[in-house]
Amino acid sequence: MAKVDDIRDDNLRGLVAEARAAYREGDATTSVHKSVEALLMLMERQPDLIQLERVPGAPARKGYVWPALGVKVETGEGDSPRAVYDREQFSTAEAITFYEFAVDSAVAAGQ
């Protein structure tokens, strides 16, 4: 499993480290927001890395599939990706899932 220290980019590493600290302190919602912020930054840099949803019957794309855990991403032509939150609170399990997804995605992207 990838680790925060494996992330090269200072901004990404900082956001992911903040996400880890937040869920460890019991603030799962802040953790999710920090992880999502890091993921949106990564998506802006490498749009093909993260697939927003798996489409049945379609060939798998390179990269990872966005967790279906209460946060959707809107993308528009020429616009930066934007998070849309389905709710205001998140669980620790959701925070850890987004955190691990952010770490793995950043390391896989070489960021």
C-alpha positions as CSV (number, residue, x, y, z in Angstrom):
1,M,0.0,0.0,0.0
2,A,1.2,3.5,-0.8
3,K,2.1,6.0,1.9
4,V,1.7,9.7,2.3
5,D,5.5,10.1,2.2
6,D,5.5,8.5,-1.3
7,I,3.6,11.5,-2.7
8,R,6.2,13.8,-4.4
9,D,4.1,17.0,-4.8
10,D,4.1,19.1,-1.7
11,N,0.6,20.4,-2.1
12,L,-1.0,17.0,-2.7
13,R,1.0,15.4,0.2
14,G,-0.1,18.2,2.5
15,L,-3.7,17.8,1.7
16,V,-3.6,14.0,2.1
17,A,-1.7,14.4,5.4
18,E,-4.4,16.8,6.6
19,A,-7.0,14.2,5.6
20,R,-5.2,11.5,7.7
21,A,-4.9,13.8,10.7
22,A,-8.5,14.8,10.5
23,Y,-9.9,11.2,10.5
24,R,-7.5,10.2,13.3
25,E,-8.8,13.1,15.3
26,G,-12.4,12.0,14.7
27,D,-13.3,14.6,12.1
28,A,-14.3,12.3,9.2
29,T,-16.1,15.0,7.3
30,T,-13.0,17.3,7.1
31,S,-11.0,14.3,6.1
32,V,-13.2,13.6,3.2
33,H,-13.1,17.2,2.1
34,K,-9.3,17.3,2.2
35,S,-9.0,14.0,0.3
36,V,-11.5,15.2,-2.3
37,E,-9.6,18.4,-2.7
38,A,-6.4,16.5,-3.4
39,L,-8.2,14.2,-5.8
40,L,-9.7,17.1,-7.8
41,M,-6.2,18.7,-8.0
42,L,-4.9,15.4,-9.3
43,M,-7.8,15.1,-11.8
44,E,-7.1,18.5,-13.1
45,R,-3.5,17.5,-13.8
46,Q,-4.2,14.0,-15.2
47,P,-7.8,13.8,-16.3
48,D,-7.6,10.2,-17.5
49,L,-6.3,8.7,-14.3
50,I,-9.6,8.6,-12.4
51,Q,-12.7,7.1,-13.9
52,L,-15.9,8.7,-12.4
53,E,-18.0,5.6,-12.7
54,R,-17.7,2.1,-14.0
55,V,-20.0,1.5,-16.9
56,P,-21.3,-2.1,-17.2
57,G,-20.1,-3.7,-20.4
58,A,-17.7,-0.9,-21.3
59,P,-14.0,-1.7,-21.5
60,A,-12.1,-0.6,-18.4
61,R,-10.1,2.5,-18.7
62,K,-6.7,3.0,-17.2
63,G,-6.7,4.3,-13.7
64,Y,-9.0,4.1,-10.7
65,V,-12.7,4.4,-10.2
66,W,-14.1,7.2,-7.9
67,P,-15.6,5.8,-4.7
68,A,-19.4,6.0,-4.7
69,L,-19.7,7.3,-1.2
70,G,-21.6,10.5,-1.2
71,V,-19.4,12.7,-3.4
72,K,-19.9,13.1,-7.1
73,V,-17.6,15.0,-9.5
74,E,-18.9,17.3,-12.2
75,T,-16.7,18.0,-15.2
76,G,-17.4,20.3,-18.0
77,E,-15.5,21.1,-21.1
78,G,-12.8,23.6,-20.2
79,D,-13.9,23.7,-16.6
80,S,-12.0,22.3,-13.6
81,P,-13.6,19.3,-11.9
82,R,-15.9,20.2,-9.1
83,A,-17.1,18.1,-6.1
84,V,-20.8,17.9,-5.4
85,Y,-21.5,16.5,-1.9
86,D,-24.7,14.5,-1.4
87,R,-24.7,15.1,2.4
88,E,-23.0,17.1,5.1
89,Q,-21.5,14.4,7.3
90,F,-19.3,11.4,6.5
91,S,-18.3,8.4,8.5
92,T,-14.8,7.4,9.5
93,A,-14.9,4.4,7.1
94,E,-15.8,6.8,4.2
95,A,-13.0,9.1,5.3
96,I,-10.5,6.3,5.3
97,T,-11.7,5.1,1.9
98,F,-11.3,8.5,0.3
99,Y,-7.9,9.0,2.1
100,E,-6.5,5.6,0.8
101,F,-7.9,6.4,-2.7
102,A,-6.2,9.8,-2.7
103,V,-2.8,8.3,-1.6
104,D,-3.0,5.4,-4.1
105,S,-4.0,7.7,-6.9
106,A,-1.4,10.3,-6.3
107,V,1.4,7.7,-6.0
108,A,0.2,5.9,-9.1
109,A,0.2,9.2,-11.0
110,G,3.8,9.8,-10.0
111,Q,2.8,13.1,-8.3
